[in-house]
Amino acid sequence: MADIVQQRVEDRLPGLEQLERVGLFTKKEVKSMLKRSTALEYKLHRSVLSKDDFIGYVQYEINVLELIKKRRARIGYHFKREDIEFPIIQRINNVFKRAASKWKEDVQLWLSQVAFCKKWGTKSQLSKVFSSMLAIHPDKPSLWIMAAKCEMEDLNSSESARHLFLRALRFHPENQKVYQEYFRMELMHAEKLRKQQQELEMAKIDIYTFSPEILSGGLAEVVYRDATEKIKGAQFMLSLLQIAAIFDFTKDLQDKILQNLQAQHTDESVTWDFMARRELEAPGAPKLHSAQGRASDVDRREERCCAVYEEGLKSLATEPMWTHYVTFCLDRFKRKTNVTELKEKNNPGHCCLVPQLQVLLSVGHMDTATQVAIAATKCFSQSVEIWSLSLQTLVHVKSGEVGSLFQEALKHVNPKVTDSLPLWQLYAEWSIVSQCPQDTDALFQKALLSTVPAVSAAMKETYLEWAYKTGGYKRARKTFKSLHEHRPFSKAFFTKMVQIEKEQENPKISNLRDYYERALREFGSTDDDLWMDFIREELGALGNPENCGRLHWRAMKSLVGESVERFTMQYTLLQTGHI
């Protein structure tokens, strides 16, 4: 082992001598670097290897590269890169390769090497890294997509990207995301060829012309046909249509997708919703300059939208269809405008809930609006959306029946429905403004017992904020202590307490650490921003900078997936003073 380490240390000497010779490092610094690198080399050649030793080695070498970069900029010396940086970069890649071969299942290591190669200009290594990684992890669609995007965007190789997508589809023949990104890639390829064609034409060079079918997105159309044969549903088809709409040369392709959508998926409410809303952007009369003209044009477009919805309701009178119609009408009602004609718009022919409420509220018939809202809740007593819309109307008109209707809503709506969260939030907002603190507190206690995790987690955050506003810091901290062991949580629950602590005249770092540690216990494996916020806190006036190294080590062990790559980049930027 000693011979191998000695050989590797000797291989470093030319680069270290160059650093001293050109004035980037002093003799004392070079000697210190040699000592440190020797210790790191010995760690990598122990009989029992540790992943942390490899990560520490890589981090040290990256820090050296960053320091060389800063010193080059300071003294204005930009030569001898092949003698100084290149050997370091090669060593880092070799260490990554050794670590990945030892811990093949750790995707974080592979992704860290990908990020390193992109940042330090060794893109020639990217294809090899992705190839090795995909050979071991072919079951992860996101890695195939990442590799294909890298070939397309970083290495400018459409052919390699296409090959990767085709291989990905062998492993994941019905994965929507793979098909969507493959479809997007083919359109980007066509756009690139069109730009090349234009440049050739402008230069009057007629040495090569591309096929018109390829230039118009023919390959993307092949992907579309294959995708829609294997994956059924209007939602997926609409996702491809939205991707095609990004490119200005895909009109024919968009028309084909629309025709297929209307022919195959009229039994789905999302199809009717899309077709109706599309009428708002449909080309029509020339641009009008007068307010009255614009109002009339918007009026006609909205009438066409409602006509499409009502046509859909004739054959598909389902709750989702009604919900789309109601939501559309409410969106139009909430739009901001100074045009009187749009404010006073009245369409008595519409039989759905929101158009009626729209008209009644706009003309000031509050009592009738209240009656319509209450009637709607009786007709659709199981619909969260209808309850929410009706209760918003009743809150707006300040009806005296709001409180009892909120309780009625919670009785009728399925307590296990995740979509009931807006109902709880609306109830809490109304109670804070309209009820006494005791009743509001009782409401929050009831919400915390919800069997729906999204409801319980979100209401904890609202409860904490309300406690702070009504009882100050002591009550907020008491509320936090009563809840911090009762899952589920949201990240905002902890960050809100951090914010409250920092707003105090004498915030305590021990409390802040406690809040961050509890947050990391819940979200530390996926949320890299949380780790960075904790590190910044330790670097602040109240913290201890010596804790940052330990936090970095813990983060690298805890984070998974792409969050490791983001954390490594952010931490490096923080160390070098870029953020």
C-alpha positions as CSV (number, residue, x, y, z in Angstrom):
1,M,0.0,0.0,0.0
2,A,2.8,2.4,0.9
3,D,4.4,2.0,-2.6
4,I,1.1,2.8,-4.3
5,V,0.6,5.9,-2.1
6,Q,4.2,7.0,-2.7
7,Q,3.7,6.7,-6.4
8,R,0.6,8.7,-6.4
9,V,2.2,11.4,-4.2
10,E,5.2,11.6,-6.6
11,D,2.7,12.0,-9.5
12,R,1.5,15.1,-7.8
13,L,4.9,16.8,-7.6
14,P,5.1,18.3,-11.1
15,G,1.8,20.0,-10.6
16,L,2.7,21.3,-7.1
17,E,6.1,22.6,-8.4
18,Q,4.3,24.5,-11.2
19,L,2.0,26.1,-8.6
20,E,5.0,27.3,-6.7
21,R,6.9,28.3,-9.8
22,V,4.2,30.5,-11.3
23,G,3.4,32.2,-8.0
24,L,0.0,30.8,-7.3
25,F,1.1,29.1,-4.0
26,T,4.0,29.7,-1.6
27,K,6.5,27.0,-0.8
28,K,4.9,26.6,2.7
29,E,1.5,26.2,1.2
30,V,2.7,23.6,-1.3
31,K,4.4,21.6,1.5
32,S,1.1,21.7,3.5
33,M,-0.8,20.5,0.5
34,L,1.6,17.7,-0.1
35,K,1.2,16.6,3.6
36,R,-2.6,16.8,3.4
37,S,-2.9,14.9,0.1
38,T,-0.6,12.2,1.4
39,A,-2.9,11.6,4.4
40,L,-5.9,11.5,2.1
41,E,-4.2,9.0,-0.2
42,Y,-3.5,6.7,2.7
43,K,-7.2,6.8,3.7
44,L,-8.1,5.6,0.2
45,H,-5.9,2.6,0.5
46,R,-7.0,1.1,3.8
47,S,-8.1,-2.5,4.0
48,V,-11.6,-1.3,5.0
49,L,-12.7,1.5,2.7
50,S,-15.1,4.2,3.8
51,K,-17.3,6.2,1.4
52,D,-16.8,9.3,3.6
53,D,-13.0,9.2,2.9
54,F,-13.7,9.3,-0.9
55,I,-16.1,12.2,-0.5
56,G,-13.6,14.0,1.7
57,Y,-10.9,13.5,-0.9
58,V,-13.0,14.8,-3.7
59,Q,-14.1,17.8,-1.7
60,Y,-10.5,18.7,-0.8
61,E,-9.4,18.5,-4.4
62,I,-12.4,20.6,-5.5
63,N,-11.5,23.2,-2.9
64,V,-8.0,23.3,-4.3
65,L,-9.4,23.9,-7.8
66,E,-11.6,26.7,-6.5
67,L,-8.6,28.3,-4.8
68,I,-6.4,28.1,-7.9
69,K,-9.2,29.7,-9.9
70,K,-9.5,32.6,-7.5
71,R,-5.8,33.2,-7.3
72,R,-5.4,33.0,-11.1
73,A,-8.1,35.8,-11.3
74,R,-6.3,37.8,-8.7
75,I,-2.8,37.8,-10.3
76,G,-4.0,37.6,-13.9
77,Y,-2.2,34.4,-14.7
78,H,-4.0,32.0,-17.1
79,F,-1.4,29.6,-18.4
80,K,-0.2,26.1,-17.7
81,R,-3.7,24.7,-17.1
82,E,-2.7,21.4,-18.7
83,D,0.1,21.1,-16.0
84,I,-1.9,22.3,-13.0
85,E,-5.7,21.9,-13.3
86,F,-5.9,19.0,-15.7
87,P,-4.1,16.5,-13.4
88,I,-6.3,17.5,-10.5
89,I,-9.4,17.0,-12.5
90,Q,-8.2,13.7,-13.8
91,R,-7.5,12.5,-10.2
92,I,-11.0,13.6,-9.1
93,N,-12.6,11.6,-11.9
94,N,-10.5,8.6,-11.0
95,V,-11.6,8.8,-7.4
96,F,-15.2,9.1,-8.4
97,K,-14.8,6.1,-10.6
98,R,-13.3,4.0,-7.8
99,A,-16.0,5.1,-5.4
100,A,-18.8,4.3,-7.9
101,S,-17.4,0.9,-8.6
102,K,-17.3,0.2,-4.9
103,W,-20.8,1.6,-4.0
104,K,-22.6,1.0,-7.3
105,E,-26.1,1.4,-5.7
106,D,-25.4,5.0,-4.6
107,V,-26.8,7.2,-7.3
108,Q,-25.6,10.3,-5.4
109,L,-22.0,9.5,-6.3
110,W,-22.7,9.2,-9.9
111,L,-24.7,12.5,-10.0
112,S,-21.9,14.2,-8.1
113,Q,-19.5,13.2,-10.7
114,V,-21.9,14.4,-13.4
115,A,-22.1,17.8,-11.7
116,F,-18.3,18.0,-11.4
117,C,-17.8,17.2,-15.1
118,K,-20.2,19.9,-16.2
119,K,-18.7,22.5,-13.9
120,W,-15.1,21.9,-14.7
121,G,-15.3,21.4,-18.4
122,T,-14.7,17.7,-18.7
123,K,-17.8,17.0,-20.8
124,S,-16.0,14.3,-22.7
125,Q,-16.4,12.2,-19.5
126,L,-20.2,12.7,-19.2
127,S,-21.2,10.0,-21.7
128,K,-19.0,7.5,-20.0
129,V,-20.3,8.3,-16.6
130,F,-23.9,8.1,-17.7
131,S,-23.3,4.9,-19.6
132,S,-21.8,3.2,-16.5
133,M,-24.6,4.6,-14.3
134,L,-27.4,3.4,-16.5
135,A,-25.9,0.0,-16.8
136,I,-26.4,-0.4,-13.1
137,H,-29.6,1.7,-12.7
138,P,-31.7,1.1,-15.7
139,D,-34.9,1.0,-13.6
140,K,-34.8,4.8,-12.9
141,P,-36.5,6.8,-15.8
142,S,-35.3,10.1,-14.4
143,L,-31.6,9.0,-15.0
144,W,-32.4,8.1,-18.6
145,I,-34.0,11.5,-19.2
146,M,-31.1,13.3,-17.5
147,A,-28.6,11.4,-19.7
148,A,-30.5,12.1,-22.9
149,K,-30.8,15.8,-22.0
150,C,-27.1,16.0,-21.3
151,E,-26.3,14.5,-24.8
152,M,-28.7,16.9,-26.4
153,E,-28.0,20.1,-24.6
154,D,-24.4,19.8,-23.3
155,L,-22.8,17.6,-25.9
156,N,-25.0,18.7,-28.9
157,S,-25.6,15.2,-30.0
158,S,-29.2,14.6,-31.1
159,E,-28.4,11.1,-32.3
160,S,-27.0,10.0,-29.0
161,A,-30.0,11.5,-27.2
162,R,-32.4,9.7,-29.5
163,H,-30.5,6.4,-28.9
164,L,-30.8,6.8,-25.1
165,F,-34.5,7.6,-25.3
166,L,-35.1,4.4,-27.4
167,R,-33.1,2.4,-24.9
168,A,-35.1,3.9,-22.0
169,L,-38.4,2.9,-23.7
170,R,-37.3,-0.7,-23.7
171,F,-37.1,-0.6,-19.9
172,H,-40.0,1.8,-19.4
173,P,-42.4,1.3,-22.4
174,E,-45.3,3.1,-20.8
175,N,-43.6,5.9,-18.9
176,Q,-45.3,9.2,-19.7
177,K,-42.3,11.4,-18.7
178,V,-39.9,9.5,-20.9
179,Y,-42.2,9.9,-23.9
180,Q,-42.8,13.6,-23.2
181,E,-39.1,14.4,-23.0
182,Y,-38.4,12.2,-26.1
183,F,-41.1,14.2,-28.0
184,R,-39.6,17.5,-26.8
185,M,-36.1,16.4,-27.9
186,E,-37.2,15.6,-31.4
187,L,-38.9,19.0,-31.7
188,M,-35.8,20.7,-30.4
189,H,-33.7,18.7,-33.0
190,A,-36.0,19.9,-35.8
191,E,-35.8,23.5,-34.5
192,K,-32.0,23.2,-34.6
193,L,-32.0,21.9,-38.1
194,R,-34.3,24.7,-39.2
195,K,-31.9,27.3,-37.9
196,Q,-29.0,25.6,-39.7
197,Q,-31.0,25.6,-42.9
198,Q,-31.8,29.3,-42.5
199,E,-28.1,30.0,-42.0
200,L,-27.1,28.1,-45.1
201,E,-29.8,29.9,-47.1
202,M,-28.6,33.3,-45.8
203,A,-25.0,32.4,-46.7
204,K,-26.3,31.2,-50.1
205,I,-24.7,27.8,-49.6
206,D,-26.5,25.0,-51.3
207,I,-24.4,22.0,-50.4
208,Y,-26.9,20.2,-48.2
209,T,-30.7,20.5,-47.6
210,F,-32.7,18.8,-44.9
211,S,-35.8,16.7,-45.5
212,P,-39.0,18.9,-45.3
213,E,-40.6,16.1,-43.2
214,I,-37.8,16.3,-40.7
215,L,-37.8,20.1,-40.6
216,S,-41.6,20.1,-39.9
217,G,-41.3,17.7,-36.9
218,G,-41.8,14.4,-38.6
219,L,-39.8,12.4,-36.1
220,A,-41.7,14.0,-33.3
221,E,-44.9,12.9,-34.9
222,V,-43.6,9.3,-35.0
223,V,-42.9,9.5,-31.3
224,Y,-46.4,11.0,-30.7
225,R,-48.1,8.1,-32.6
226,D,-46.1,5.5,-30.7
227,A,-46.8,7.2,-27.4
228,T,-50.5,7.5,-27.8
229,E,-50.8,3.9,-28.9
230,K,-49.3,2.7,-25.6
231,I,-50.5,5.4,-23.2
232,K,-54.2,6.3,-23.4
233,G,-56.0,9.3,-21.9
234,A,-56.7,12.9,-22.8
235,Q,-54.4,14.3,-20.1
236,F,-51.4,12.7,-21.7
237,M,-52.3,13.8,-25.2
238,L,-52.8,17.4,-23.9
239,S,-49.4,17.3,-22.3
240,L,-47.9,16.5,-25.7
241,L,-50.0,19.2,-27.3
242,Q,-48.7,21.8,-24.8
243,I,-45.1,20.8,-25.6
244,A,-45.7,21.1,-29.4
245,A,-47.3,24.5,-28.9
246,I,-43.9,25.8,-27.6
247,F,-42.5,25.5,-31.2
248,D,-43.7,27.8,-33.9
249,F,-43.4,25.3,-36.8
250,T,-45.7,22.6,-35.4
251,K,-49.1,23.9,-36.5
252,D,-49.9,20.8,-38.6
253,L,-48.8,18.5,-35.8
254,Q,-50.9,20.5,-33.3
255,D,-53.9,20.2,-35.6
256,K,-53.5,16.4,-35.8
257,I,-53.3,16.1,-32.0
258,L,-56.4,18.2,-31.7
259,Q,-58.3,16.1,-34.2
260,N,-57.3,12.9,-32.4
261,L,-58.3,14.4,-29.0
262,Q,-61.7,15.3,-30.3
263,A,-62.2,12.0,-32.0
264,Q,-61.0,9.7,-29.2
265,H,-61.5,11.5,-25.8
266,T,-64.9,13.2,-25.8
267,D,-65.8,11.0,-22.8
268,E,-63.3,12.9,-20.6
269,S,-64.0,16.2,-19.0
270,V,-60.5,17.6,-19.5
271,T,-61.0,17.4,-23.2
272,W,-64.1,19.7,-23.1
273,D,-62.4,22.0,-20.6
274,F,-59.4,22.4,-22.9
275,M,-61.5,22.9,-26.0
276,A,-63.7,25.5,-24.2
277,R,-60.8,27.5,-22.8
278,R,-59.2,27.4,-26.2
279,E,-61.9,29.6,-27.5
280,L,-60.5,32.5,-25.4
281,E,-57.3,32.5,-27.4
282,A,-58.8,31.5,-30.8
283,P,-58.0,34.0,-33.6
284,G,-60.9,36.3,-34.3
285,A,-61.6,39.8,-35.4
286,P,-58.7,42.3,-35.9
287,K,-57.3,44.0,-32.8
288,L,-59.8,46.5,-31.4
289,H,-58.7,49.8,-29.9
290,S,-61.8,50.9,-28.1
291,A,-62.8,49.6,-24.7
292,Q,-66.3,48.8,-25.9
293,G,-64.9,46.9,-28.8
294,R,-62.6,44.9,-26.7
295,A,-65.4,44.2,-24.2
296,S,-67.7,43.0,-26.9
297,D,-65.0,40.7,-28.3
298,V,-64.3,39.2,-24.8
299,D,-68.0,38.8,-24.3
300,R,-68.3,36.8,-27.6
301,R,-65.3,34.6,-26.7
302,E,-66.7,33.9,-23.3
303,E,-70.1,33.0,-24.8
304,R,-68.4,30.5,-27.2
305,C,-66.5,29.0,-24.2
306,C,-69.8,28.5,-22.3
307,A,-71.4,27.0,-25.4
308,V,-68.7,24.4,-25.6
309,Y,-69.1,23.6,-21.9
310,E,-72.9,23.3,-22.3
311,E,-72.4,21.1,-25.3
312,G,-70.2,18.8,-23.3
313,L,-72.7,18.7,-20.5
314,K,-75.3,17.2,-22.8
315,S,-73.3,14.0,-23.2
316,L,-71.1,14.2,-20.0
317,A,-73.1,15.6,-17.1
318,T,-70.6,14.4,-14.5
319,E,-69.3,16.2,-11.4
320,P,-65.8,16.8,-12.9
321,M,-67.5,18.3,-16.0
322,W,-69.6,20.6,-13.8
323,T,-66.5,21.5,-11.7
324,H,-64.5,22.5,-14.8
325,Y,-67.4,24.7,-15.9
326,V,-67.9,26.3,-12.5
327,T,-64.1,26.9,-12.1
328,F,-63.9,28.6,-15.5
329,C,-66.8,30.9,-14.7
330,L,-65.3,31.8,-11.4
331,D,-61.9,32.5,-13.0
332,R,-63.6,34.9,-15.4
333,F,-65.6,36.5,-12.7
334,K,-62.4,37.2,-10.6
335,R,-60.5,38.8,-13.5
336,K,-59.6,42.4,-13.0
337,T,-60.9,44.9,-15.5
338,N,-61.8,48.6,-15.7
339,V,-64.3,48.1,-18.5
340,T,-67.8,48.7,-17.2
341,E,-69.4,46.5,-19.9
342,L,-67.4,43.5,-18.5
343,K,-68.2,44.3,-14.9
344,E,-71.9,44.4,-15.6
345,K,-72.0,41.4,-17.9
346,N,-75.2,39.4,-17.4
347,N,-75.8,36.0,-19.0
348,P,-79.1,34.7,-17.6
349,G,-79.1,31.8,-20.0
350,H,-76.3,30.0,-18.0
351,C,-77.7,27.4,-15.7
352,C,-74.6,26.6,-13.7
353,L,-73.9,27.9,-10.3
354,V,-71.1,30.4,-10.8
355,P,-72.6,32.4,-13.7
356,Q,-75.7,32.9,-11.5
357,L,-73.6,34.0,-8.6
358,Q,-71.5,36.2,-10.9
359,V,-74.6,38.0,-12.1
360,L,-76.2,38.4,-8.7
361,L,-73.1,39.7,-7.0
362,S,-72.3,42.1,-9.8
363,V,-75.8,43.7,-9.6
364,G,-75.8,43.7,-5.8
365,H,-78.5,41.1,-5.1
366,M,-76.8,39.7,-2.0
367,D,-79.9,37.9,-0.6
368,T,-80.6,36.0,-3.8
369,A,-76.9,35.1,-4.1
370,T,-77.1,33.7,-0.6
371,Q,-80.1,31.5,-1.6
372,V,-78.4,30.2,-4.7
373,A,-75.2,29.4,-2.8
374,I,-77.1,27.5,-0.2
375,A,-79.2,25.7,-2.8
376,A,-76.0,24.6,-4.6
377,T,-74.6,23.0,-1.5
378,K,-77.8,20.9,-1.1
379,C,-77.6,19.7,-4.8
380,F,-73.9,18.9,-4.6
381,S,-73.5,18.1,-0.9
382,Q,-70.5,15.7,-1.6
383,S,-68.5,18.1,-3.8
384,V,-65.7,20.0,-2.0
385,E,-65.4,22.4,-4.9
386,I,-69.1,23.4,-4.8
387,W,-69.0,23.8,-1.0
388,S,-65.9,26.0,-1.3
389,L,-67.3,28.2,-4.0
390,S,-70.6,28.6,-2.2
391,L,-69.0,29.4,1.1
392,Q,-66.7,31.9,-0.5
393,T,-69.8,33.6,-1.8
394,L,-71.5,33.5,1.7
395,V,-68.4,34.9,3.3
396,H,-68.3,37.7,0.7
397,V,-71.9,38.7,1.4
398,K,-71.3,38.3,5.2
399,S,-74.2,35.8,5.6
400,G,-75.2,34.9,9.2
401,E,-75.4,31.2,8.2
402,V,-71.7,30.8,7.3
403,G,-70.7,29.2,10.6
404,S,-73.4,26.5,10.6
405,L,-72.8,25.8,6.9
406,F,-69.0,25.3,7.5
407,Q,-69.9,22.6,10.0
408,E,-72.5,21.2,7.6
409,A,-69.8,21.0,4.9
410,L,-67.4,19.1,7.1
411,K,-70.1,16.6,7.9
412,H,-71.1,15.9,4.3
413,V,-67.6,15.9,2.7
414,N,-65.7,12.7,2.8
415,P,-63.2,13.3,5.7
416,K,-60.5,11.2,3.9
417,V,-60.6,13.4,0.7
418,T,-57.3,15.3,0.4
419,D,-59.0,18.1,-1.6
420,S,-60.9,19.1,1.5
421,L,-57.9,21.3,2.6
422,P,-59.2,24.5,0.9
423,L,-62.4,24.0,2.9
424,W,-60.5,23.9,6.2
425,Q,-58.4,26.9,5.2
426,L,-61.4,28.9,4.3
427,Y,-63.1,27.9,7.5
428,A,-60.0,29.0,9.5
429,E,-59.7,32.3,7.7
430,W,-63.3,33.1,8.4
431,S,-63.1,32.0,12.1
432,I,-60.0,34.2,12.7
433,V,-61.9,37.2,11.5
434,S,-65.4,36.5,12.7
435,Q,-65.3,34.3,15.8
436,C,-63.9,34.6,19.3
437,P,-60.4,33.2,20.0
438,Q,-61.8,30.2,22.0
439,D,-63.9,29.1,19.0
440,T,-61.0,29.5,16.6
441,D,-58.7,27.5,18.9
442,A,-61.4,24.7,19.1
443,L,-61.5,24.7,15.3
444,F,-57.8,24.3,15.0
445,Q,-57.8,21.5,17.5
446,K,-60.4,19.7,15.4
447,A,-58.5,20.3,12.2
448,L,-55.3,18.8,13.8
449,L,-57.2,15.5,14.3
450,S,-58.0,15.2,10.6
451,T,-57.0,11.8,9.1
452,V,-55.9,13.6,5.9
453,P,-52.1,14.3,6.3
454,A,-52.3,17.4,4.0
455,V,-55.0,18.9,6.2
456,S,-53.3,18.3,9.5
457,A,-49.9,19.5,8.3
458,A,-51.2,22.7,6.7
459,M,-53.4,23.6,9.7
460,K,-50.4,23.2,12.1
461,E,-48.7,26.0,10.2
462,T,-51.8,28.2,10.3
463,Y,-52.4,27.5,14.0
464,L,-48.8,28.5,14.8
465,E,-49.1,31.7,12.9
466,W,-52.4,32.6,14.6
467,A,-51.0,31.8,18.0
468,Y,-48.1,34.2,17.4
469,K,-50.4,37.0,16.2
470,T,-52.9,36.7,19.1
471,G,-50.6,35.7,22.0
472,G,-47.1,36.7,21.0
473,Y,-43.9,34.7,21.3
474,K,-44.7,32.8,24.5
475,R,-47.9,31.4,23.1
476,A,-46.3,30.6,19.7
477,R,-43.5,28.6,21.5
478,K,-46.0,26.9,23.7
479,T,-48.1,25.9,20.6
480,F,-45.0,24.7,18.8
481,K,-44.0,22.5,21.8
482,S,-47.4,21.0,21.9
483,L,-47.3,20.0,18.2
484,H,-43.7,19.3,17.4
485,E,-44.0,15.6,18.1
486,H,-47.3,15.1,16.4
487,R,-46.9,14.1,12.7
488,P,-47.4,14.9,9.9
489,F,-45.6,18.2,9.4
490,S,-44.9,20.6,6.7
491,K,-41.5,22.3,6.2
492,A,-43.2,25.7,6.7
493,F,-44.3,24.7,10.2
494,F,-40.6,24.7,11.3
495,T,-39.4,27.6,9.2
496,K,-42.2,29.7,10.6
497,M,-41.0,29.1,14.1
498,V,-37.5,29.9,13.0
499,Q,-38.8,33.2,11.6
500,I,-40.7,33.9,14.8
501,E,-37.5,33.3,16.9
502,K,-35.4,35.6,14.8
503,E,-38.0,38.4,15.1
504,Q,-37.4,38.5,18.8
505,E,-35.2,41.1,20.4
506,N,-32.8,38.5,21.8
507,P,-33.1,35.3,19.7
508,K,-31.5,32.2,21.1
509,I,-29.3,30.1,18.9
510,S,-30.1,27.0,21.0
511,N,-33.8,27.4,20.0
512,L,-33.0,27.9,16.4
513,R,-30.8,24.7,16.3
514,D,-33.7,22.8,17.9
515,Y,-36.1,23.9,15.2
516,Y,-33.7,23.2,12.4
517,E,-32.8,19.7,13.8
518,R,-36.5,18.8,14.1
519,A,-37.1,20.0,10.5
520,L,-34.1,18.0,9.3
521,R,-35.4,14.9,11.0
522,E,-38.5,15.1,8.8
523,F,-37.2,16.6,5.6
524,G,-33.4,16.2,5.8
525,S,-33.2,13.5,3.1
526,T,-34.7,15.5,0.3
527,D,-34.6,19.2,1.2
528,D,-31.1,20.6,0.4
529,D,-32.2,24.2,1.0
530,L,-33.0,23.3,4.7
531,W,-29.4,22.2,5.2
532,M,-28.1,25.4,3.5
533,D,-30.3,27.6,5.7
534,F,-29.0,25.8,8.8
535,I,-25.4,26.3,7.7
536,R,-26.0,30.0,7.0
537,E,-27.5,30.3,10.5
538,E,-24.3,28.9,11.9
539,L,-22.2,31.4,9.9
540,G,-24.3,34.2,11.2
541,A,-23.7,36.4,14.3
542,L,-25.4,34.0,16.6
543,G,-23.9,30.7,15.3
544,N,-20.7,28.9,15.4
545,P,-18.9,28.5,12.0
546,E,-17.0,25.4,13.3
547,N,-20.3,23.5,13.1
548,C,-20.6,24.0,9.4
549,G,-18.2,21.2,8.5
550,R,-20.2,18.7,10.6
551,L,-23.4,19.9,9.0
552,H,-21.9,19.4,5.5
553,W,-20.9,15.9,6.4
554,R,-24.3,15.0,7.8
555,A,-26.0,16.5,4.7
556,M,-24.0,14.5,2.3
557,K,-24.9,11.3,4.3
558,S,-28.6,12.2,4.5
559,L,-29.6,13.7,1.2
560,V,-30.7,11.5,-1.7
561,G,-31.2,11.9,-5.4
562,E,-30.6,15.1,-7.2
563,S,-30.7,17.1,-4.0
564,V,-27.1,16.0,-3.3
565,E,-26.0,17.6,-6.6
566,R,-27.8,20.9,-5.7
567,F,-26.4,20.9,-2.2
568,T,-22.8,20.3,-3.3
569,M,-23.0,23.1,-5.8
570,Q,-24.6,25.6,-3.3
571,Y,-22.2,24.7,-0.6
572,T,-19.2,25.2,-2.9
573,L,-20.5,28.5,-4.0
574,L,-21.0,29.5,-0.4
575,Q,-17.4,28.5,0.5
576,T,-15.9,30.5,-2.4
577,G,-18.0,33.6,-1.6
578,H,-20.2,33.5,-4.7
579,I,-23.4,33.5,-2.7
